[in-house]
Amino acid sequence: MENTKTEEEKKEHSRDLCIVIVNYKTPELVNNCLATVVPQIESLNAKVVIVDNASGDDSVSKIEAWISTQPPIYHARINLVKSPINGGFSAGNNLGIIQENAEYYLLLNSDTLVRENAISTLLDRIRTDRNIGALGPQLEYEDGTPQISCFRRRSVASELIRGAQIDAISKLLKRKNIPIANRRESLEIDWISFACVMLPRAAIERVGLMDGQFFMYFEDIEYCLRLKGAGYKIEQEKRARVVHLRGGTSDVKKNSKAQKQLPDYFYRSRTRYFVLLGGKGKLLIANIAFTCGRLIRLTKRLVGKKPGPSIPGEWTGLWMDFFKKQKPVKQKLDYFSNK
């Protein structure tokens, strides 16, 4: 159908901010997150879009019940979208983004709690610099302890570090370590956690939506690198504070901590990331680097030192989807044409 909306009509229906929260079987977390978000949008031209990723449980009814307890003024400002499939983190956020015509989009994990004034602080900061393509807050634990929120890109060197897990190698290659702790303002960021991130519509229109081929993990790194390739900056606003409860919908963090096998989607995302970064050659070198690191780690046994536990299944996980042809990232956008 031909788009007949005039520019005036589009502008009339645009919002300053659209907040997207993706749910998969975490209705209590979503409701707790909403309780911290709703008071902060009262004075903003903003709307909240919750995407239920085909949870198949009572998520929708529980979230609808919570919304019904809010003042009627908020009912029209909270939109619950029911996805027919669970396409993963990227697909769920993309579905939420295209629901609203907004100047900025705030993507929030369901396992976040937004501290007072964090949303307006992020909005004020990103409005001051059109070169910012992605802006994150200071993530923290419930007790206020800061979490590492900004990072260097995953690279061949960082795979060596990850495989070895030896302090001497980590110190030697410290400029390639992924986490950036105690960041100085002058230090460049490659990517920020998408547990909470604000994106300008202009940047999305320029580089496209998130890559729906990532089910979960690595999509935030790839997207930030795509933004940087288009000339945008990745920034953090430490005055905006957001609690990240960590791992509300994913088994990766808790399995890593418990030294259990990681889900296949983690390794599939890793494969896609390195192939997009530099083809099968880059993936091969990254796999070799990790393997070399792991072999170095295992040599501890030769000198009578215990190397420490490792995650089972990693040796084979590295090669998952190695021979699969990866689809290109969709760059051009027509998603907003009817908005």
C-alpha positions in Angstrom: 0.0 0.0 0.0 1.3 3.4 -0.9 2.3 5.6 2.0 0.0 8.7 1.9 1.1 10.3 5.2 2.4 13.8 4.8 5.5 15.1 6.6 3.3 17.2 8.9 1.3 14.1 9.9 4.5 12.1 10.6 5.8 15.0 12.7 2.6 15.3 14.6 2.7 11.7 15.7 6.4 11.6 16.5 7.7 11.2 20.1 10.8 12.3 21.8 11.5 8.9 23.2 10.4 5.3 22.8 11.5 2.8 25.6 11.7 -0.8 24.5 11.7 -3.7 26.9 11.8 -7.3 25.6 10.3 -10.0 27.8 10.8 -13.8 27.7 9.2 -15.5 30.7 10.3 -12.7 33.1 7.0 -10.9 33.8 8.0 -10.1 37.4 11.2 -8.5 36.3 9.4 -6.5 33.6 6.9 -5.2 36.1 9.6 -4.2 38.6 11.5 -2.4 35.7 8.3 -0.6 34.7 7.8 0.6 38.2 11.1 2.5 38.0 10.4 3.7 34.4 6.8 5.0 34.5 7.4 7.8 37.1 10.2 9.1 34.9 8.2 9.5 31.7 5.4 11.6 33.2 6.9 14.8 32.0 8.4 13.4 28.8 6.8 12.9 25.3 7.6 9.2 25.6 6.0 5.8 25.2 7.0 2.4 26.5 6.8 -0.7 24.2 7.0 -4.1 25.8 7.7 -7.0 23.4 6.7 -10.4 24.6 8.9 -12.8 22.7 6.4 -15.7 22.5 6.9 -16.6 26.2 4.1 -19.2 26.1 3.5 -18.7 29.8 1.5 -16.2 31.9 3.8 -13.3 31.1 1.3 -11.3 29.0 -1.5 -11.6 31.6 0.8 -10.6 34.5 2.2 -7.6 32.6 -1.3 -6.5 31.5 -2.5 -6.9 35.2 0.3 -4.6 36.3 -0.5 -2.0 33.6 -4.1 -2.0 34.7 -3.1 -0.9 38.2 -1.5 2.3 36.8 -3.4 5.6 36.5 -5.4 5.7 33.2 -3.1 8.4 31.8 -0.4 5.7 31.4 -2.5 3.1 29.7 -2.1 4.6 26.3 1.6 5.2 26.9 2.4 1.5 27.5 2.1 -0.8 24.5 2.3 -4.5 24.9 3.3 -6.2 21.7 2.9 -10.0 21.3 5.5 -11.5 19.0 4.4 -14.7 17.3 7.9 -16.1 17.6 10.9 -15.9 19.9 13.4 -14.4 17.5 15.9 -13.4 20.2 17.2 -10.2 21.7 17.8 -8.3 18.5 14.6 -9.3 16.8 12.6 -8.4 19.9 14.1 -5.0 20.2 13.7 -4.4 16.4 10.1 -5.2 16.7 9.7 -2.7 19.5 11.6 0.0 17.7 9.4 0.0 14.6 6.2 0.4 16.7 6.9 4.0 17.4 8.2 7.1 15.4 10.6 8.6 18.0 13.7 10.7 17.9 15.5 8.5 20.4 15.1 4.9 21.5 16.0 3.5 24.9 16.5 -0.3 25.0 16.2 -1.7 28.4 16.7 -5.3 29.6 13.9 -6.7 31.7 16.4 -7.3 34.5 17.1 -3.6 35.0 15.9 -1.0 37.5 16.3 2.6 36.5 17.6 5.0 39.1 15.9 8.4 39.6 16.4 10.8 36.7 18.5 8.4 34.7 16.3 8.6 31.6 16.2 12.4 31.5 20.0 12.5 32.1 20.7 10.2 29.2 18.3 12.2 27.0 19.9 15.5 27.9 23.4 14.2 27.2 22.6 12.6 23.8 20.8 15.7 22.6 23.9 17.8 23.2 26.1 15.8 20.7 24.8 14.6 17.3 27.9 12.5 16.9 26.8 10.0 19.6 25.5 6.9 18.1 25.0 4.9 21.3 24.9 6.1 24.9 24.9 3.9 27.9 24.6 4.7 31.7 26.7 3.5 34.6 25.4 0.0 35.3 25.5 -1.1 38.9 24.5 -3.8 41.3 21.5 -3.2 43.7 23.9 -2.1 46.5 25.3 0.6 44.2 28.6 -1.1 43.4 29.5 -0.2 39.8 29.5 -2.8 37.1 31.9 -2.6 34.1 29.7 -1.1 31.5 32.0 -0.2 28.5 34.3 -2.4 26.6 36.9 -2.9 23.9 36.0 -5.0 20.9 36.4 -8.8 20.9 39.5 -9.6 18.9 42.0 -12.3 18.1 44.1 -11.1 21.0 41.2 -11.1 23.4 40.5 -14.7 22.4 44.0 -15.6 23.4 43.4 -13.9 26.7 40.1 -15.7 27.2 41.6 -19.1 26.3 44.6 -18.7 28.6 43.0 -16.9 31.6 46.5 -16.3 33.0 47.3 -13.0 34.7 50.7 -12.6 33.0 49.1 -12.8 29.5 46.3 -10.5 30.6 48.7 -7.9 31.8 50.9 -8.3 28.7 47.9 -7.7 26.5 46.1 -5.3 28.8 45.2 -2.9 25.9 43.3 -5.8 24.3 41.4 -6.8 27.4 37.7 -6.5 26.7 36.4 -4.9 29.9 37.4 -1.2 30.5 37.6 -0.7 34.3 38.0 2.7 35.8 37.6 4.3 32.4 39.1 7.8 31.8 36.9 10.1 29.8 39.6 10.3 27.1 39.7 6.5 26.5 37.8 5.4 23.4 35.0 2.9 23.9 34.3 0.2 21.2 31.0 -0.9 22.7 28.7 -0.6 25.6 26.3 -3.1 27.2 22.9 -3.1 25.6 21.3 -3.9 29.0 20.5 -0.2 28.7 21.4 1.9 25.7 20.0 5.0 24.1 20.1 5.2 20.3 19.2 8.2 18.1 16.7 7.5 15.3 19.1 9.3 12.9 21.8 6.7 13.6 19.3 3.8 13.2 18.2 5.1 9.9 21.8 5.4 8.7 23.1 2.0 9.8 20.0 -0.2 10.1 18.4 -2.0 12.9 20.1 -4.6 15.0 21.2 -7.8 13.3 18.4 -10.3 13.7 20.8 -13.2 12.9 22.2 -12.9 16.4 19.8 -14.7 18.8 21.6 -13.4 21.8 25.1 -12.1 22.6 27.6 -10.3 20.3 24.8 -8.2 18.8 25.7 -5.2 20.9 29.4 -5.4 19.9 28.5 -5.7 16.2 26.0 -2.9 16.3 28.4 -0.5 18.0 31.2 -1.3 15.6 28.7 -0.6 12.7 27.9 2.7 14.3 31.6 3.6 14.7 32.2 2.6 11.1 29.5 5.2 10.1 31.4 7.9 12.1 29.4 7.8 15.3 30.9 7.8 18.9 30.0 5.3 21.6 29.7 7.1 24.9 28.8 6.5 28.5 27.0 8.9 30.9 28.1 8.0 34.4 25.6 10.4 36.0 22.8 8.1 34.8 22.7 5.0 36.9 20.8 1.8 36.2 20.8 -1.4 38.2 21.5 -4.5 36.1 20.5 -7.7 37.9 22.4 -9.7 35.2 21.3 -12.8 33.5 17.5 -12.5 33.8 16.7 -14.3 30.6 20.0 -15.9 29.7 21.9 -19.0 30.9 25.3 -17.8 29.7 26.3 -15.8 32.8 25.1 -18.4 35.4 26.5 -21.3 33.4 29.9 -19.5 33.0 30.0 -18.9 36.8 29.1 -22.6 37.5 31.5 -23.8 34.8 28.7 -25.5 32.9 28.4 -25.8 29.1 27.2 -22.6 27.4 24.1 -22.6 25.2 24.7 -23.2 21.5 23.4 -19.7 20.6 26.4 -18.1 22.3 28.8 -20.0 20.0 26.7 -19.4 16.9 26.7 -15.6 17.7 30.5 -15.7 18.3 31.0 -17.4 14.9 28.8 -14.8 13.1 30.6 -11.9 14.8 34.1 -13.0 13.7 32.9 -13.8 10.2 31.3 -10.4 9.9 34.5 -8.8 11.3 36.8 -10.4 8.7 35.4 -13.5 7.1 36.2 -17.2 7.8 39.9 -16.3 7.9 39.3 -14.0 11.0 37.2 -16.7 12.7 39.9 -19.3 12.0 42.6 -17.1 13.5 40.4 -16.3 16.5 39.8 -20.0 17.1 43.5 -20.8 16.8 44.3 -18.0 19.3 41.8 -19.3 21.8 43.1 -22.8 21.4 46.7 -21.6 21.9 45.7 -19.8 25.0 43.9 -22.9 26.4 47.0 -25.0 25.7 49.2 -22.5 27.5 46.8 -22.7 30.4 46.9 -26.5 30.4 50.7 -26.4 30.6 50.4 -25.4 34.2 49.9 -29.1 34.9 53.4 -29.7 33.7 54.8 -27.5 36.4 52.5 -29.0 39.1 50.0 -26.2 39.1 46.3 -26.7 38.8 45.0 -24.8 35.8 41.6 -24.2 37.2 38.2 -25.4 35.8 37.2 -24.7 32.2 33.8 -24.6 30.6 32.9 -28.0 29.0 32.2 -28.1 25.3 34.2 -25.0 24.4 36.6 -26.9 22.1 33.7 -28.0 19.9 31.7 -24.8 20.4 34.4 -22.7 18.8 33.7 -24.4 15.4 29.9 -24.3 15.6 28.5 -23.0 12.2 32.1 -22.6 10.9 31.0 -23.9 7.5 27.6 -22.2 7.5 27.2 -19.3 5.0 26.4 -16.2 7.0 23.7 -13.8 5.7 24.9 -10.2 5.3 23.7 -7.5 7.7 20.8 -5.5 6.3 22.0 -1.9 6.2 19.3 0.1 4.4 16.1 0.8 6.2 12.5 1.3 5.0 11.0 0.3 8.4 10.1 3.9 9.3 8.6 4.8 5.9 5.0 4.3 7.2 5.5 5.9 10.6 
